[in-house]
Amino acid sequence: MAAANMKAVKLRIKSVQNTMQITKAMQLVAASKLRKAKDKAMASKPYLRTMKGTLTKIANENTDFQSIFTKPGASEKRLFVVIAGDRGLAGGYNANLFKFVENAVEGHDYAVLPIGKKAVEYFRHRGVEIFTDAYEEVAKVTISDCFRIAKSVCEAYEKGQFGHVSMCYTNFISMMSQVPKASALLPLSDFENPDLDDMPETKNMILYEPNGEEVFNTIVPDYLAGILYTSINVSVASELAARRTAMEAATDNAGEMIEKLSLFYNRARQASITQEITEIVAGAEGS
């Protein structure tokens, strides 16, 4: 009986060791990919600054400026772009995001544009109207895809299909903290430039052809594509950080379990040896 228990414990230790090797490997892979995702997100920020600066300049320097992208749409329906992960084993990364989205959409007539396998599965399962499900793998979404997404969203907004467009994703705060966040994409409103408020009024020397509004409307999809691409990289970095933390915790737990099982195995082995010695001694005394 003791031998059978010892064999079962030994097999259990071997199983936990194999699991520990997998979680350790996943932890190292996530840490390696995390650096690349953070670098991509940082590399796209100068583009965003330049695009926003251009839009701000056009909006502030043209007194008769008007654009459909700066006005709330007539439709009450909203579009939510939701960026989630492709896989699990990342702690509460996906669950926290979906809980945040449920609170954000409450009370609204809405559709979603899911990016990532988990997001597509989540909204399909709940029968939510999906704008497009062409981007099921967030890891494979390229900058070209972001431009296509932004263009299709802007076209839908221009047609009055949606009156408001928001994006929900997970913001990377630190290795230990990733927080779900919502950002309004359309209508655009943040074009106040504090550096221009105290400056004397000057004549606008920049001429836009055919006019400032046309140039502004042409730039908006490219600007939104930059926001989307940056947010995807930030989301990927958040997922990888969450997975790294979860796999690190799993590896530590496996190590503790191996220690406990080894202690139990050694005690059982010692008890078996003691029993065998006792039996030998008793047999010798009886002969």
C-alpha positions in Angstrom: 0.0 0.0 0.0 2.8 2.4 0.9 4.7 1.5 -2.2 1.6 2.3 -4.3 1.2 5.7 -2.6 4.9 6.5 -3.2 4.6 5.6 -6.9 1.5 7.9 -7.2 3.3 10.8 -5.5 6.4 10.3 -7.7 4.2 10.4 -10.8 2.5 13.5 -9.5 5.9 15.2 -8.9 6.9 14.4 -12.5 3.7 15.8 -13.8 4.0 19.1 -11.9 7.7 19.4 -13.0 6.5 19.1 -16.7 3.9 21.8 -16.1 6.4 24.0 -14.4 8.7 23.8 -17.4 5.8 24.9 -19.7 4.8 27.8 -17.4 8.4 28.9 -17.1 8.8 28.9 -20.9 5.6 30.9 -21.4 6.8 33.4 -18.9 10.1 33.9 -20.8 8.4 34.1 -24.1 5.9 36.7 -22.8 8.7 38.8 -21.4 10.6 38.7 -24.7 7.5 39.7 -26.8 6.6 42.4 -24.3 9.6 44.5 -25.0 8.9 44.4 -28.7 5.2 45.4 -28.2 6.3 48.3 -26.0 8.8 49.5 -28.5 6.2 49.4 -31.3 3.8 51.5 -29.1 6.5 54.1 -28.4 7.6 54.2 -32.0 4.1 55.2 -33.2 3.7 58.2 -30.8 5.7 60.7 -32.9 3.3 60.0 -35.8 0.3 60.6 -33.5 1.8 63.9 -32.3 2.4 65.1 -35.8 -1.1 64.1 -37.1 -2.8 65.7 -34.1 -0.7 68.8 -34.4 -1.7 69.2 -38.1 -5.4 68.7 -37.3 -5.2 71.1 -34.4 -3.6 73.7 -36.6 -6.2 73.4 -39.3 -9.1 73.6 -36.7 -7.6 76.6 -34.9 -6.4 78.7 -37.8 -9.6 78.5 -39.9 -12.4 80.6 -38.4 -15.0 79.2 -40.7 -13.9 75.6 -40.1 -16.5 72.9 -40.0 -16.2 69.1 -40.2 -18.6 66.2 -39.9 -16.0 64.5 -37.8 -16.1 67.2 -35.1 -19.9 67.1 -34.7 -21.9 64.4 -32.9 -23.8 62.3 -35.3 -27.6 62.3 -35.5 -27.9 58.6 -34.8 -28.2 57.4 -31.2 -26.4 54.2 -32.1 -22.8 53.8 -30.9 -19.9 51.7 -32.2 -17.4 50.2 -29.7 -14.1 49.0 -31.0 -13.0 46.4 -28.5 -9.4 45.1 -28.4 -8.9 41.9 -26.5 -6.5 39.0 -26.6 -6.2 35.9 -28.7 -5.5 33.4 -25.9 -6.1 32.8 -22.3 -3.6 32.0 -19.5 -3.3 35.8 -18.8 -4.9 36.1 -15.5 -7.9 38.4 -15.5 -6.8 40.3 -18.6 -9.8 39.4 -20.9 -12.4 39.1 -18.1 -11.6 42.5 -16.7 -11.9 44.1 -20.1 -15.2 42.5 -20.9 -16.6 43.5 -17.5 -15.5 47.1 -18.3 -17.1 47.0 -21.7 -20.4 45.7 -20.3 -20.5 48.7 -18.0 -19.6 51.1 -20.9 -22.4 49.9 -23.2 -25.1 49.7 -20.6 -28.2 51.6 -21.7 -26.9 52.3 -25.3 -28.0 51.0 -28.6 -24.7 49.7 -30.0 -22.6 47.5 -32.2 -19.1 46.3 -31.7 -16.0 45.9 -33.8 -14.1 43.2 -32.0 -10.3 42.8 -32.5 -8.9 39.6 -31.1 -10.1 36.0 -30.9 -11.5 36.3 -27.4 -13.5 39.5 -28.3 -15.0 37.9 -31.4 -16.0 34.8 -29.4 -17.4 36.8 -26.5 -19.7 39.0 -28.6 -20.8 36.2 -30.9 -21.8 34.1 -27.9 -24.0 37.0 -26.6 -25.6 37.7 -30.0 -24.3 41.3 -30.1 -24.4 43.1 -33.5 -20.9 42.9 -35.0 -19.7 45.6 -37.4 -17.1 43.3 -38.8 -15.3 40.2 -37.5 -12.5 40.2 -40.0 -9.8 40.8 -37.4 -10.0 37.7 -35.2 -6.3 37.6 -34.4 -5.0 40.8 -32.8 -1.4 39.5 -33.2 -1.8 39.5 -37.0 -3.4 43.0 -37.3 -1.0 45.2 -39.2 -0.7 48.9 -39.7 -2.4 48.4 -43.1 -5.3 46.7 -41.3 -5.6 49.7 -39.0 -5.9 52.1 -41.9 -8.7 49.9 -43.4 -10.5 49.7 -40.1 -10.3 53.5 -39.6 -11.5 54.2 -43.1 -14.5 51.9 -42.8 -15.4 53.4 -39.4 -15.2 57.0 -40.8 -17.3 56.0 -43.8 -20.0 54.5 -41.5 -19.9 57.7 -39.3 -20.2 59.9 -42.4 -23.3 57.9 -43.5 -24.9 58.5 -40.1 -24.8 54.8 -39.2 -23.3 55.7 -35.8 -23.5 58.9 -33.8 -20.5 58.1 -31.6 -17.5 55.8 -31.8 -15.4 54.7 -28.8 -12.6 52.3 -28.3 -12.1 50.0 -25.3 -8.7 48.4 -24.6 -6.3 47.6 -21.8 -3.8 50.4 -21.0 -0.3 49.3 -19.9 0.5 51.1 -16.6 3.4 48.8 -15.4 4.4 45.2 -15.3 2.1 44.6 -12.4 -0.8 46.9 -13.4 -2.9 46.9 -16.6 -6.2 48.9 -16.5 -9.1 48.7 -19.0 -9.7 52.1 -20.6 -12.2 53.7 -23.0 -11.3 56.4 -25.5 -13.7 58.4 -27.7 -12.7 58.3 -31.3 -15.5 60.2 -33.0 -16.6 62.9 -32.9 -13.2 64.6 -32.5 -13.3 67.4 -29.9 -9.9 67.8 -28.3 -8.4 70.4 -30.6 -7.8 73.2 -28.1 -4.2 74.4 -28.4 -3.2 76.3 -25.2 0.0 77.6 -26.9 -2.2 79.6 -29.3 -4.5 81.1 -26.7 -2.1 83.8 -25.5 -0.6 84.6 -28.8 -1.6 87.7 -30.8 -4.0 87.1 -33.7 -2.0 86.5 -36.9 -3.0 86.0 -40.5 -3.1 82.4 -41.6 -0.4 82.0 -44.2 -1.2 78.4 -45.0 -3.5 77.7 -47.9 -5.2 74.3 -48.1 -6.4 73.0 -51.4 -9.2 72.6 -52.1 -10.0 73.9 -48.5 -9.2 73.3 -44.9 -12.2 71.1 -44.3 -11.4 68.7 -47.1 -7.8 68.4 -45.9 -9.0 67.8 -42.3 -11.5 65.1 -43.4 -8.8 63.4 -45.4 -6.4 63.3 -42.5 -8.9 62.1 -39.9 -8.9 58.4 -40.9 -5.1 58.4 -40.9 -5.0 59.9 -37.5 -7.5 57.3 -36.1 -5.5 54.5 -37.7 -2.5 55.8 -35.7 -4.5 55.8 -32.5 -5.8 52.3 -33.3 -2.3 50.9 -34.1 -0.8 52.4 -30.9 -3.7 51.1 -28.8 -3.4 47.6 -30.2 0.3 47.5 -29.4 -0.4 48.8 -25.9 -3.1 46.1 -25.5 -0.7 43.4 -26.7 1.9 44.6 -24.2 -0.8 44.6 -21.4 -1.8 41.0 -22.3 1.8 39.9 -22.4 2.5 41.5 -19.0 -0.6 39.9 -17.5 0.5 36.5 -19.0 4.0 36.9 -17.7 2.7 37.7 -14.2 0.3 34.8 -14.3 2.9 32.3 -15.5 5.4 33.5 -13.0 2.8 32.9 -10.2 2.0 29.5 -11.7 5.7 28.6 -11.8 6.2 29.6 -8.2 3.1 27.6 -7.2 4.4 24.6 -9.0 7.7 24.9 -7.2 6.0 25.1 -3.8 3.8 22.0 -4.8 6.9 20.1 -5.8 8.5 20.9 -2.4 5.4 19.7 -0.5 5.1 16.5 -2.6 8.8 15.8 -2.2 8.5 16.2 1.5 5.5 13.9 1.6 7.3 11.3 -0.6 10.4 11.4 1.6 8.3 10.9 4.7 6.4 8.0 3.1 9.7 6.5 2.0 11.2 6.8 5.5 8.0 5.2 7.0 8.3 2.3 4.5 12.0 1.8 5.4 11.2 1.9 9.1 8.4 -0.6 8.7 10.6 -3.0 6.8 13.3 -2.7 9.5 10.7 -3.4 12.2 9.5 -6.4 10.4 13.0 -7.8 10.0 13.8 -7.3 13.6 10.5 -8.9 14.8 11.2 -11.8 12.5 14.8 -12.3 13.9 13.6 -12.2 17.5 10.9 -14.7 16.8 13.2 -17.3 15.2 
